[in-house]
Amino acid sequence: MEKLLKELQHAELQRQTRRHFLQSCGFGLGALGLGSLLDSCGPSTKAGIPGDESLKARIPHFAPKAKRVIYIHMAGAPSQLELFDYKPQLAKYHGQDCPAEFLEGKKFAFIQGVPKMLGPQSKFKQYGQSGAWMSDYVPYLQTVADEITFMKAMHTDQFNHAPAQLLMHTGSARLGRPSLGAWATYGLGSENQNLPGFIVLASGGQPDAGKSVYGSGFLPSVYQGVQCRTGGDPVLYVSDPHGMNRDMRKQTINAINEINKQTYEEVQDPEILTRISQYEMAFRMQMSVPEVMDVSKEPQFILDMYGVKPGEGTFAMNCLLARKLVENDVRFVQLFDWGWDGHGTSKDHNVEGGLKQKCRESDQPIAALIQDLKMRGLLEETLVIWGAEFGRTPMQENRNGLVMPFMGRDHHLDAFTMWMAGGGMKKGFSHGETDELGYYGVKDRVHVHDLQATILHLMGFDHEKFTYPFQGRNFRLTDTEGKVVKQVIA
């Protein structure tokens, strides 16, 4: 008995020593593994073996039209009525009381009482051979009008930012579901084993729903988005610590992974395998990420085309980096740009100066991204998506019966515009229509789940069959709804 107790005590001491080693070195060694960015936070049903190949390129259900995605989300939701949904009749109703039928049984984020109608604050013309209606807020995008398909009767179920962003990116307004980028990398893997399959770039701040909009939910955590920075180290802790060279760091990671392998053999937790692959990925990223994120070797005419100034972490820089990332076979690049909320509460948040200024910052680089991808032969297989979580009302916002100090519009879930280009989409096409005041979709309405089903289809997946088992049932991005919008596919 005494011998047995000693053996048990010795075994427990070994476990405690290993645990203490990992905890005490958590900042240094954990940082090497990018633990703060690649945290193992979800259960995996894929056991595999140490060093599993969960990010290896895989074959989808059918031949994809889009091999890569760049998704540009304007967090806060710009007004479609000042950008792409031209409503000359709305100008005639400017300043009049909102029709009663627009208010009965409806909920708004802030509007109370009877608001006034608000006419378009921009000027519209038709552009390209397609005759697309676009405003003077986006003069650069006008030059690529014939590459774009507009969906003008989008609608959603949520009128507040965070739940609407979650619905748009995860298919559910509640926390815990995988994001679109996570689904894409889970289904397709990566064609570059030295870079994450899903990279996130943010400007102006984080989206209202936080990191959940690019999380992995119940998918293995290896599929969640890795956020990169445009200033300093692209990824925190990617540089070698002071006094540690590459060989020493490799030896350290090998030692950590050896402990992880031993732990896996003891407890059989599949997330340990994910942790092992993340450490290995972190080591490989040391060489590949800084090179890909370095724009110093880009020709001056490319920097000028995007409006990039080296050293500045702007939206323009993120658009250029998005091109460089897909050029290096990153599967899914998510761009978030915060600050598009136009309530009319200040000079920076309205549909006059505020929206116009945000367009000045984003219009040129977005158009340059499309032109650059096309010039390099990448646009045909790269799907570019532009949009937000919802739209804006044709009424001017009021609160407690008082009109806002600036021209602003409230959140609107019944009608908004998104557009897509490349990656199997029709060129120079407009799908869907709203009524004469831009309040409600009257033709070819597209729900958020329809949009997601269409994106997955372009990537080679049947959204009804593309599932993951969790808590006793198969889950999918589109939940129990959604249909592919075949009219917009080339």
The 8 nearest C-alpha neighbors of each residue, nearest first, counted from 0:
[[1, 3, 2, 4, 5, 6, 7, 8],
 [2, 0, 4, 3, 5, 6, 7, 8],
 [3, 1, 5, 0, 4, 6, 7, 8],
 [2, 4, 0, 6, 5, 1, 7, 8],
 [5, 3, 7, 1, 6, 2, 8, 0],
 [4, 6, 8, 2, 3, 7, 9, 1],
 [7, 5, 9, 3, 4, 8, 10, 2],
 [6, 8, 10, 4, 9, 5, 11, 3],
 [9, 7, 5, 11, 6, 10, 12, 4],
 [8, 10, 12, 6, 7, 11, 5, 13],
 [11, 9, 7, 13, 12, 8, 6, 14],
 [10, 12, 8, 14, 13, 9, 7, 15],
 [13, 11, 15, 9, 10, 14, 16, 8],
 [12, 14, 16, 10, 11, 15, 17, 9],
 [13, 15, 11, 17, 12, 16, 18, 10],
 [16, 14, 18, 12, 17, 13, 19, 11],
 [17, 15, 19, 13, 18, 14, 12, 20],
 [16, 18, 20, 14, 15, 19, 13, 21],
 [19, 17, 15, 21, 20, 16, 14, 22],
 [20, 18, 16, 22, 17, 21, 23, 15],
 [21, 19, 17, 23, 18, 22, 24, 16],
 [20, 22, 24, 18, 19, 25, 23, 17],
 [23, 21, 25, 19, 24, 20, 18, 26],
 [22, 24, 20, 25, 21, 19, 26, 18],
 [25, 23, 21, 22, 27, 28, 26, 20],
 [24, 26, 29, 22, 23, 28, 21, 27],
 [27, 25, 29, 30, 24, 28, 23, 22],
 [28, 26, 30, 24, 29, 25, 31, 240],
 [27, 29, 31, 30, 24, 25, 26, 32],
 [30, 28, 25, 32, 26, 31, 34, 27],
 [31, 29, 33, 32, 27, 28, 26, 34],
 [32, 30, 28, 29, 33, 236, 27, 281],
 [31, 33, 278, 30, 29, 34, 281, 277],
 [34, 32, 30, 36, 31, 35, 37, 281],
 [33, 35, 38, 37, 32, 36, 29, 30],
 [34, 36, 33, 38, 37, 30, 29, 32],
 [37, 35, 34, 33, 38, 225, 226, 235],
 [36, 38, 34, 33, 35, 39, 221, 277],
 [39, 37, 34, 40, 36, 35, 220, 33],
 [38, 40, 220, 41, 37, 270, 274, 273],
 [39, 41, 38, 220, 42, 219, 216, 217],
 [42, 40, 217, 220, 219, 39, 218, 216],
 [43, 41, 219, 217, 270, 44, 40, 218],
 [42, 44, 219, 45, 269, 270, 218, 41],
 [43, 45, 46, 42, 269, 219, 468, 218],
 [46, 44, 43, 47, 269, 219, 53, 270],
 [45, 47, 269, 44, 48, 43, 272, 268],
 [46, 48, 51, 45, 49, 272, 269, 52],
 [47, 49, 51, 50, 46, 272, 52, 269],
 [50, 48, 272, 51, 260, 275, 47, 276],
 [49, 51, 276, 48, 275, 272, 52, 273],
 [52, 50, 48, 49, 47, 53, 272, 276],
 [51, 53, 55, 54, 50, 47, 276, 48],
 [52, 54, 55, 51, 188, 185, 221, 47],
 [55, 53, 188, 189, 52, 56, 196, 184],
 [54, 56, 188, 52, 189, 53, 57, 190],
 [57, 55, 188, 189, 190, 187, 54, 58],
 [58, 56, 187, 188, 55, 59, 186, 189],
 [57, 59, 187, 60, 56, 61, 186, 62],
 [60, 58, 459, 61, 460, 187, 57, 186],
 [61, 59, 460, 459, 461, 58, 62, 465],
 [62, 60, 459, 59, 63, 460, 58, 461],
 [61, 63, 459, 64, 59, 60, 458, 58],
 [64, 62, 459, 458, 65, 457, 61, 66],
 [63, 65, 423, 457, 422, 458, 380, 66],
 [66, 64, 422, 380, 458, 381, 63, 457],
 [65, 67, 380, 381, 458, 63, 64, 330],
 [66, 68, 381, 330, 65, 331, 382, 380],
 [69, 67, 382, 331, 381, 383, 70, 332],
 [70, 68, 332, 383, 333, 331, 382, 384],
 [69, 71, 384, 333, 383, 334, 68, 385],
 [72, 70, 334, 385, 384, 335, 333, 69],
 [71, 73, 335, 387, 386, 74, 385, 334],
 [74, 72, 336, 387, 76, 386, 335, 337],
 [75, 73, 337, 76, 336, 72, 206, 339],
 [74, 76, 340, 339, 338, 73, 337, 160],
 [75, 77, 387, 339, 74, 340, 390, 389],
 [78, 76, 339, 79, 340, 75, 390, 341],
 [77, 79, 391, 80, 81, 390, 76, 82],
 [78, 80, 82, 81, 83, 84, 416, 415],
 [79, 81, 84, 78, 82, 119, 85, 83],
 [82, 80, 79, 121, 78, 119, 120, 134],
 [83, 81, 79, 134, 80, 133, 84, 78],
 [82, 84, 133, 79, 85, 132, 80, 134],
 [85, 83, 80, 79, 86, 82, 151, 81],
 [84, 86, 83, 80, 87, 132, 123, 133],
 [85, 87, 88, 89, 436, 435, 84, 437],
 [88, 86, 89, 90, 85, 91, 119, 435],
 [89, 87, 91, 90, 86, 435, 436, 92],
 [88, 90, 436, 118, 92, 91, 87, 86],
 [89, 91, 118, 93, 88, 92, 87, 119],
 [90, 92, 88, 89, 93, 87, 118, 94],
 [93, 91, 89, 90, 95, 116, 94, 118],
 [92, 94, 118, 117, 116, 90, 91, 95],
 [93, 95, 115, 116, 117, 92, 96, 118],
 [96, 94, 115, 116, 92, 93, 97, 117],
 [97, 95, 115, 114, 116, 98, 113, 94],
 [96, 98, 115, 116, 114, 113, 99, 95],
 [99, 97, 100, 101, 96, 102, 113, 95],
 [98, 100, 101, 102, 103, 97, 113, 96],
 [101, 99, 102, 103, 98, 97, 104, 105],
 [102, 100, 99, 98, 103, 97, 105, 438],
 [101, 103, 105, 100, 99, 104, 98, 106],
 [104, 102, 100, 105, 101, 99, 106, 98],
 [103, 105, 102, 106, 101, 100, 99, 107],
 [106, 104, 102, 103, 107, 101, 100, 413],
 [107, 105, 104, 108, 102, 158, 110, 109],
 [108, 106, 109, 110, 105, 410, 158, 409],
 [107, 109, 410, 110, 158, 159, 409, 106],
 [108, 110, 107, 398, 111, 409, 397, 396],
 [111, 109, 397, 396, 398, 107, 108, 409],
 [112, 110, 398, 399, 400, 109, 397, 113],
 [111, 113, 400, 114, 110, 399, 397, 398],
 [112, 114, 97, 96, 111, 115, 400, 102],
 [115, 113, 97, 96, 397, 395, 394, 112],
 [116, 114, 96, 94, 95, 97, 395, 394],
 [115, 117, 394, 93, 94, 95, 97, 395],
 [118, 116, 93, 394, 395, 393, 94, 115],
 [117, 119, 90, 93, 89, 120, 116, 92],
 [120, 118, 121, 81, 80, 90, 117, 89],
 [119, 121, 81, 118, 351, 350, 122, 117],
 [122, 120, 81, 119, 134, 135, 123, 136],
 [121, 123, 134, 135, 124, 120, 119, 81],
 [124, 122, 134, 133, 135, 132, 121, 85],
 [125, 123, 132, 133, 134, 126, 122, 135],
 [124, 126, 132, 130, 131, 133, 123, 127],
 [127, 125, 130, 131, 141, 144, 132, 124],
 [128, 126, 129, 130, 145, 144, 131, 125],
 [127, 129, 130, 145, 126, 427, 131, 144],
 [128, 130, 427, 127, 131, 145, 428, 126],
 [131, 129, 125, 126, 127, 128, 132, 427],
 [132, 130, 125, 126, 129, 133, 144, 127],
 [131, 133, 125, 124, 83, 123, 130, 85],
 [134, 132, 83, 123, 124, 82, 131, 125],
 [135, 133, 123, 82, 136, 122, 137, 121],
 [134, 136, 137, 122, 138, 123, 121, 133],
 [135, 137, 134, 355, 138, 358, 82, 121],
 [138, 136, 135, 140, 362, 139, 134, 358],
 [139, 137, 141, 140, 135, 136, 142, 362],
 [140, 138, 141, 363, 142, 137, 366, 362],
 [139, 141, 366, 142, 137, 143, 138, 362],
 [140, 142, 144, 138, 139, 143, 126, 137],
 [141, 143, 140, 139, 144, 138, 127, 366],
 [144, 142, 145, 141, 140, 146, 366, 147],
 [145, 143, 141, 146, 147, 127, 142, 427],
 [144, 146, 427, 143, 147, 426, 127, 129],
 [147, 145, 426, 427, 144, 143, 420, 148],
 [148, 146, 420, 427, 426, 144, 145, 419],
 [147, 149, 428, 419, 418, 429, 427, 426],
 [150, 148, 418, 429, 430, 151, 417, 428],
 [149, 151, 430, 417, 416, 418, 431, 152],
 [152, 150, 416, 431, 432, 153, 149, 415],
 [151, 153, 444, 440, 431, 414, 432, 433],
 [152, 154, 445, 415, 414, 446, 151, 444],
 [155, 153, 413, 446, 414, 412, 445, 415],
 [154, 156, 412, 157, 447, 446, 413, 389],
 [157, 155, 412, 158, 154, 163, 413, 166],
 [156, 158, 163, 155, 159, 162, 412, 172],
 [157, 159, 412, 410, 411, 163, 108, 160],
 [160, 158, 157, 163, 161, 162, 108, 410],
 [159, 161, 163, 162, 164, 207, 75, 158],
 [160, 162, 208, 207, 164, 163, 159, 165],
 [163, 161, 172, 165, 164, 160, 159, 166],
 [164, 162, 157, 166, 160, 388, 165, 161],
 [165, 163, 167, 388, 161, 166, 162, 160],
 [164, 166, 162, 172, 168, 163, 169, 167],
 [167, 165, 171, 170, 172, 163, 164, 169],
 [166, 168, 164, 165, 170, 169, 447, 163],
 [167, 169, 178, 165, 179, 166, 212, 170],
 [170, 168, 178, 166, 165, 171, 177, 176],
 [169, 171, 166, 476, 477, 167, 168, 478],
 [172, 170, 166, 173, 169, 165, 176, 174],
 [171, 173, 162, 166, 165, 163, 174, 170],
 [174, 172, 171, 175, 162, 165, 176, 166],
 [173, 175, 176, 172, 211, 165, 171, 216],
 [174, 176, 216, 173, 217, 177, 211, 215],
 [175, 177, 216, 169, 174, 217, 178, 171],
 [178, 176, 216, 215, 169, 214, 181, 217],
 [177, 179, 169, 181, 213, 168, 180, 214],
 [178, 180, 182, 181, 168, 169, 183, 177],
 [179, 181, 183, 178, 182, 331, 197, 184],
 [180, 182, 222, 178, 223, 184, 183, 215],
 [181, 183, 185, 179, 180, 184, 186, 178],
 [184, 182, 180, 186, 181, 185, 187, 179],
 [185, 183, 188, 187, 181, 186, 182, 196],
 [186, 184, 182, 183, 188, 187, 181, 222],
 [187, 185, 183, 184, 188, 182, 59, 57],
 [188, 186, 57, 184, 56, 185, 183, 58],
 [187, 189, 56, 54, 184, 55, 57, 185],
 [188, 190, 56, 196, 54, 191, 55, 330],
 [189, 191, 56, 328, 192, 55, 188, 329],
 [192, 190, 189, 193, 328, 194, 329, 327],
 [191, 193, 194, 190, 189, 55, 195, 54],
 [194, 192, 283, 191, 284, 287, 280, 195],
 [193, 195, 192, 191, 284, 196, 329, 287],
 [196, 194, 197, 198, 329, 193, 225, 192],
 [195, 197, 189, 330, 329, 184, 331, 194],
 [196, 198, 331, 224, 195, 332, 180, 330],
 [199, 197, 225, 332, 224, 226, 333, 331],
 [198, 200, 226, 333, 225, 332, 224, 334],
 [199, 201, 334, 227, 226, 333, 317, 335],
 [202, 200, 335, 334, 336, 204, 205, 199],
 [203, 201, 336, 204, 314, 313, 335, 337],
 [202, 204, 337, 336, 338, 201, 205, 313],
 [205, 203, 202, 337, 201, 206, 336, 338],
 [204, 206, 209, 207, 201, 337, 203, 335],
 [207, 205, 209, 208, 74, 337, 204, 335],
 [208, 206, 161, 209, 160, 205, 74, 164],
 [209, 207, 161, 206, 164, 211, 212, 165],
 [210, 208, 206, 207, 211, 205, 212, 161],
 [209, 211, 212, 213, 214, 208, 206, 205],
 [210, 212, 214, 213, 209, 208, 174, 165],
 [213, 211, 210, 165, 168, 214, 178, 208],
 [212, 214, 178, 224, 211, 210, 223, 180],
 [215, 213, 223, 211, 216, 178, 212, 177],
 [214, 216, 223, 177, 218, 181, 220, 222],
 [217, 215, 177, 176, 175, 218, 214, 41],
 [216, 218, 41, 215, 42, 177, 176, 219],
 [219, 217, 215, 216, 220, 177, 43, 41],
 [220, 218, 43, 221, 41, 42, 222, 217],
 [219, 221, 222, 39, 223, 215, 41, 40],
 [220, 222, 219, 223, 273, 37, 277, 39],
 [223, 221, 181, 220, 215, 184, 185, 219],
 [224, 222, 215, 214, 181, 220, 221, 213],
 [223, 225, 197, 198, 213, 199, 214, 226],
 [226, 224, 198, 199, 36, 197, 227, 223],
 [225, 227, 199, 198, 200, 224, 228, 36],
 [228, 226, 233, 234, 200, 199, 225, 229],
 [229, 227, 233, 230, 234, 200, 226, 232],
 [228, 230, 312, 233, 227, 231, 311, 317],
 [229, 231, 228, 312, 232, 233, 310, 311],
 [232, 230, 233, 229, 228, 234, 235, 310],
 [231, 233, 234, 235, 230, 237, 228, 238],
 [234, 232, 228, 227, 229, 231, 289, 230],
 [235, 233, 227, 232, 237, 228, 236, 226],
 [234, 236, 237, 232, 233, 33, 30, 238],
 [235, 237, 238, 30, 31, 234, 33, 239],
 [236, 238, 285, 235, 234, 239, 232, 31],
 [239, 237, 236, 240, 285, 232, 235, 234],
 [238, 240, 243, 241, 244, 237, 245, 236],
 [241, 239, 243, 242, 238, 236, 244, 27],
 [240, 242, 243, 239, 244, 238, 248, 236],
 [241, 243, 240, 244, 239, 247, 245, 248],
 [244, 242, 240, 241, 247, 239, 248, 245],
 [243, 245, 247, 246, 248, 239, 242, 240],
 [246, 244, 248, 247, 249, 243, 239, 250],
 [247, 245, 249, 248, 244, 250, 243, 251],
 [248, 246, 250, 244, 249, 245, 243, 251],
 [247, 249, 251, 245, 250, 246, 244, 252],
 [248, 250, 246, 252, 251, 247, 245, 253],
 [249, 251, 253, 247, 248, 252, 254, 246],
 [252, 250, 248, 254, 249, 253, 247, 255],
 [251, 253, 255, 249, 254, 250, 256, 248],
 [252, 254, 250, 256, 251, 255, 257, 249],
 [255, 253, 257, 251, 252, 256, 250, 258],
 [256, 254, 252, 258, 257, 253, 259, 251],
 [255, 257, 259, 253, 258, 254, 275, 260],
 [256, 258, 254, 260, 259, 255, 253, 261],
 [259, 257, 261, 255, 256, 260, 262, 254],
 [258, 260, 256, 262, 257, 261, 263, 255],
 [261, 259, 263, 257, 262, 258, 256, 264],
 [262, 260, 258, 264, 263, 259, 257, 265],
 [261, 263, 259, 265, 260, 264, 258, 266],
 [264, 262, 267, 260, 265, 266, 261, 268],
 [263, 265, 261, 262, 267, 266, 260, 268],
 [264, 266, 262, 263, 267, 261, 268, 260],
 [265, 267, 263, 268, 264, 262, 261, 269],
 [268, 266, 263, 264, 265, 269, 262, 271],
 [267, 269, 270, 266, 271, 263, 272, 46],
 [270, 268, 46, 271, 272, 43, 267, 45],
 [271, 269, 273, 272, 268, 43, 274, 42],
 [272, 270, 274, 269, 273, 268, 263, 275],
 [273, 271, 275, 270, 49, 274, 269, 276],
 [272, 274, 270, 276, 271, 275, 221, 277],
 [273, 275, 271, 277, 272, 276, 270, 278],
 [276, 274, 272, 278, 277, 273, 256, 50],
 [275, 277, 279, 273, 50, 278, 274, 280],
 [278, 276, 280, 274, 279, 275, 281, 273],
 [279, 277, 32, 281, 275, 280, 276, 274],
 [278, 280, 276, 282, 277, 281, 283, 275],
 [279, 281, 277, 283, 282, 278, 284, 276],
 [282, 280, 278, 284, 279, 32, 283, 277],
 [283, 281, 279, 280, 284, 285, 278, 249],
 [284, 282, 280, 193, 285, 281, 286, 279],
 [283, 285, 287, 281, 288, 286, 282, 193],
 [286, 284, 283, 237, 282, 287, 288, 238],
 [285, 287, 284, 288, 283, 289, 290, 282],
 [286, 288, 284, 290, 289, 285, 291, 193],
 [287, 289, 291, 284, 290, 292, 286, 285],
 [290, 288, 292, 291, 287, 293, 286, 233],
 [291, 289, 293, 288, 287, 292, 286, 294],
 [290, 292, 288, 293, 289, 287, 323, 324],
 [291, 293, 289, 290, 288, 294, 320, 233],
 [292, 294, 290, 291, 295, 289, 296, 320],
 [295, 293, 297, 296, 292, 309, 291, 320],
 [296, 294, 297, 293, 309, 298, 299, 292],
 [297, 295, 294, 298, 293, 299, 290, 302],
 [296, 298, 294, 295, 299, 301, 302, 300],
 [299, 297, 301, 300, 296, 302, 295, 303],
 [298, 300, 302, 301, 303, 297, 304, 296],
 [299, 301, 303, 298, 302, 304, 297, 305],
 [302, 300, 304, 303, 299, 298, 305, 297],
 [303, 301, 307, 299, 305, 304, 300, 306],
 [304, 302, 306, 300, 301, 305, 299, 307],
 [303, 305, 301, 302, 306, 367, 300, 364],
 [306, 304, 364, 367, 302, 307, 303, 315],
 [305, 307, 303, 304, 302, 315, 364, 308],
 [308, 306, 302, 305, 316, 315, 309, 303],
 [307, 309, 311, 310, 306, 302, 316, 303],
 [310, 308, 311, 307, 295, 294, 316, 312],
 [309, 311, 308, 312, 230, 229, 231, 307],
 [312, 310, 309, 313, 308, 230, 316, 229],
 [313, 311, 229, 230, 316, 310, 314, 202],
 [314, 312, 316, 315, 311, 202, 317, 229],
 [313, 315, 317, 316, 202, 318, 361, 336],
 [316, 314, 364, 318, 313, 317, 307, 305],
 [315, 317, 313, 319, 314, 318, 307, 312],
 [316, 318, 320, 314, 315, 319, 321, 200],
 [319, 317, 321, 315, 320, 316, 364, 368],
 [318, 320, 316, 322, 321, 317, 323, 315],
 [319, 321, 317, 323, 322, 318, 324, 316],
 [322, 320, 318, 324, 319, 323, 317, 325],
 [321, 323, 319, 320, 325, 324, 326, 318],
 [324, 322, 320, 326, 321, 325, 327, 291],
 [323, 325, 327, 321, 326, 329, 322, 320],
 [326, 324, 328, 329, 327, 322, 323, 321],
 [325, 327, 323, 324, 328, 322, 329, 377],
 [326, 328, 324, 325, 329, 323, 191, 291],
 [329, 327, 325, 326, 190, 191, 330, 324],
 [330, 328, 325, 196, 324, 327, 331, 197],
 [329, 331, 67, 196, 328, 189, 197, 68],
 [330, 332, 197, 68, 180, 67, 329, 69],
 [333, 331, 69, 198, 199, 197, 68, 321],
 [332, 334, 199, 70, 69, 200, 71, 198],
 [335, 333, 71, 200, 201, 199, 70, 72],
 [336, 334, 201, 72, 71, 73, 202, 337],
 [335, 337, 202, 73, 203, 74, 201, 72],
 [336, 338, 74, 203, 204, 339, 73, 206],
 [337, 339, 340, 75, 74, 203, 336, 73],
 [338, 340, 75, 77, 76, 74, 337, 341],
 [341, 339, 75, 76, 338, 348, 342, 77],
 [342, 340, 349, 348, 407, 350, 343, 408],
 [343, 341, 407, 408, 349, 344, 409, 348],
 [407, 342, 344, 349, 405, 406, 348, 403],
 [343, 345, 342, 403, 348, 405, 404, 349],
 [346, 344, 348, 347, 343, 405, 349, 404],
 [345, 347, 348, 353, 352, 349, 405, 344],
 [348, 346, 353, 345, 349, 352, 354, 341],
 [349, 347, 341, 353, 345, 343, 346, 340],
 [348, 350, 341, 343, 407, 353, 342, 351],
 [351, 349, 354, 407, 341, 406, 353, 352],
 [352, 350, 349, 353, 354, 355, 120, 406],
 [351, 353, 355, 354, 356, 346, 350, 349],
 [354, 352, 347, 348, 349, 356, 355, 351],
 [355, 353, 350, 357, 356, 352, 351, 349],
 [354, 356, 352, 358, 353, 357, 136, 351],
 [355, 357, 359, 353, 358, 354, 352, 360],
 [358, 356, 354, 360, 359, 355, 361, 353],
 [357, 359, 355, 361, 362, 356, 360, 354],
 [360, 358, 356, 357, 361, 362, 355, 363],
 [359, 361, 357, 358, 362, 356, 314, 363],
 [362, 360, 358, 364, 359, 363, 365, 357],
 [361, 363, 358, 365, 137, 364, 359, 139],
 [362, 364, 366, 139, 365, 361, 367, 305],
 [365, 363, 305, 367, 315, 366, 361, 362],
 [366, 364, 368, 367, 362, 363, 361, 369],
 [365, 367, 140, 369, 363, 368, 364, 139],
 [368, 366, 364, 370, 365, 305, 369, 371],
 [369, 367, 365, 371, 366, 370, 364, 372],
 [368, 370, 372, 366, 367, 371, 373, 365],
 [371, 369, 367, 373, 368, 372, 374, 366],
 [372, 370, 374, 368, 373, 369, 367, 375],
 [373, 371, 378, 377, 375, 369, 374, 370],
 [372, 374, 378, 376, 370, 371, 375, 377],
 [373, 375, 371, 372, 376, 370, 377, 378],
 [376, 374, 372, 373, 377, 371, 378, 370],
 [375, 377, 373, 374, 378, 372, 379, 380],
 [378, 376, 372, 375, 379, 373, 380, 381],
 [379, 377, 373, 372, 381, 421, 380, 376],
 [378, 380, 422, 421, 377, 381, 423, 376],
 [379, 381, 422, 65, 66, 378, 377, 64],
 [382, 380, 422, 67, 378, 65, 68, 379],
 [381, 383, 422, 68, 421, 65, 420, 69],
 [384, 382, 69, 420, 419, 70, 68, 421],
 [383, 385, 419, 70, 71, 418, 69, 382],
 [386, 384, 71, 418, 417, 72, 419, 70],
 [387, 385, 417, 72, 73, 71, 418, 384],
 [386, 388, 76, 73, 72, 389, 74, 75],
 [387, 389, 164, 163, 76, 167, 160, 386],
 [390, 388, 412, 387, 76, 411, 415, 155],
 [391, 389, 415, 411, 76, 78, 410, 412],
 [392, 390, 411, 410, 78, 409, 408, 393],
 [391, 393, 394, 411, 408, 409, 410, 438],
 [392, 394, 117, 116, 438, 437, 436, 391],
 [395, 393, 116, 117, 392, 115, 396, 114],
 [396, 394, 408, 117, 115, 407, 116, 114],
 [395, 397, 408, 409, 110, 407, 394, 402],
 [398, 396, 402, 401, 110, 403, 400, 114],
 [397, 399, 401, 400, 110, 111, 109, 402],
 [398, 400, 401, 111, 397, 112, 110, 402],
 [399, 401, 398, 397, 112, 111, 402, 113],
 [402, 400, 397, 398, 399, 403, 396, 111],
 [403, 401, 397, 396, 404, 398, 400, 395],
 [402, 404, 405, 343, 397, 344, 396, 401],
 [403, 405, 344, 343, 402, 406, 345, 407],
 [406, 404, 343, 403, 407, 344, 349, 345],
 [407, 405, 343, 349, 350, 351, 395, 403],
 [343, 408, 406, 342, 349, 341, 350, 395],
 [407, 409, 396, 395, 342, 392, 391, 341],
 [408, 410, 396, 392, 391, 342, 411, 109],
 [411, 409, 391, 158, 390, 108, 392, 107],
 [410, 412, 391, 390, 392, 413, 389, 158],
 [411, 413, 155, 389, 154, 158, 414, 390],
 [414, 412, 154, 439, 411, 155, 438, 440],
 [415, 413, 154, 439, 152, 153, 440, 412],
 [414, 416, 390, 153, 152, 79, 151, 389],
 [417, 415, 151, 150, 79, 153, 152, 418],
 [418, 416, 386, 150, 385, 149, 151, 415],
 [417, 419, 149, 385, 148, 150, 384, 147],
 [418, 420, 384, 148, 383, 147, 385, 149],
 [419, 421, 147, 383, 146, 424, 382, 148],
 [422, 420, 382, 378, 379, 424, 423, 381],
 [421, 423, 382, 65, 380, 381, 379, 64],
 [422, 424, 64, 489, 421, 488, 65, 457],
 [425, 423, 488, 489, 421, 422, 420, 487],
 [426, 424, 489, 488, 487, 148, 428, 427],
 [425, 427, 146, 147, 428, 145, 148, 424],
 [426, 428, 145, 129, 147, 146, 148, 144],
 [427, 429, 148, 426, 425, 149, 147, 430],
 [430, 428, 149, 148, 150, 431, 427, 151],
 [429, 431, 150, 149, 151, 428, 443, 432],
 [432, 430, 443, 152, 151, 442, 150, 444],
 [433, 431, 442, 152, 151, 440, 441, 434],
 [432, 434, 440, 437, 441, 439, 152, 435],
 [433, 435, 437, 436, 439, 441, 438, 440],
 [436, 434, 437, 88, 86, 433, 89, 438],
 [437, 435, 89, 434, 438, 86, 88, 393],
 [438, 436, 433, 434, 435, 439, 393, 86],
 [437, 439, 436, 414, 434, 393, 433, 392],
 [440, 438, 414, 433, 413, 434, 437, 441],
 [439, 441, 433, 152, 444, 414, 432, 442],
 [440, 442, 433, 432, 434, 439, 444, 443],
 [441, 443, 432, 431, 444, 440, 433, 152],
 [444, 442, 431, 445, 152, 430, 432, 441],
 [443, 445, 152, 442, 440, 153, 431, 446],
 [446, 444, 153, 449, 152, 154, 443, 447],
 [447, 445, 449, 154, 448, 153, 155, 450],
 [446, 448, 450, 449, 155, 167, 451, 154],
 [449, 447, 481, 451, 477, 450, 446, 452],
 [450, 448, 481, 482, 452, 446, 447, 451],
 [449, 451, 447, 453, 448, 452, 454, 446],
 [452, 450, 448, 454, 453, 449, 455, 447],
 [453, 451, 449, 483, 455, 450, 462, 454],
 [452, 454, 483, 456, 450, 451, 455, 484],
 [453, 455, 451, 457, 456, 452, 450, 458],
 [456, 454, 458, 460, 452, 457, 453, 451],
 [457, 455, 460, 453, 459, 458, 454, 461],
 [456, 458, 454, 64, 455, 459, 65, 63],
 [459, 457, 63, 455, 65, 456, 460, 64],
 [458, 460, 63, 61, 456, 59, 62, 457],
 [461, 459, 456, 60, 455, 462, 59, 458],
 [460, 462, 464, 463, 456, 465, 60, 455],
 [461, 463, 465, 452, 464, 460, 455, 456],
 [464, 462, 461, 465, 475, 466, 477, 479],
 [465, 463, 461, 462, 466, 460, 475, 60],
 [464, 466, 462, 463, 461, 475, 460, 467],
 [467, 465, 475, 474, 473, 464, 468, 463],
 [466, 468, 473, 474, 469, 475, 465, 218],
 [469, 467, 473, 472, 474, 471, 466, 470],
 [468, 470, 471, 472, 473, 467, 474, 217],
 [471, 469, 472, 468, 473, 474, 217, 467],
 [470, 472, 469, 468, 473, 474, 467, 44],
 [471, 473, 468, 469, 470, 474, 467, 466],
 [472, 474, 468, 467, 466, 469, 475, 471],
 [475, 473, 466, 467, 468, 472, 478, 469],
 [474, 476, 466, 478, 477, 465, 467, 473],
 [477, 475, 170, 478, 169, 474, 179, 462],
 [476, 478, 448, 170, 475, 480, 481, 479],
 [477, 479, 475, 476, 480, 170, 474, 171],
 [480, 478, 477, 481, 475, 463, 474, 476],
 [481, 479, 477, 478, 448, 482, 449, 463],
 [480, 482, 449, 448, 477, 452, 483, 479],
 [483, 481, 449, 452, 484, 480, 453, 448],
 [482, 484, 453, 452, 485, 449, 481, 456],
 [485, 483, 486, 453, 487, 482, 449, 450],
 [484, 486, 488, 487, 483, 453, 489, 482],
 [487, 485, 484, 488, 430, 489, 425, 483],
 [486, 488, 485, 425, 424, 484, 489, 148],
 [489, 487, 424, 485, 425, 486, 423, 484],
 [488, 425, 424, 423, 487, 426, 486, 485]]
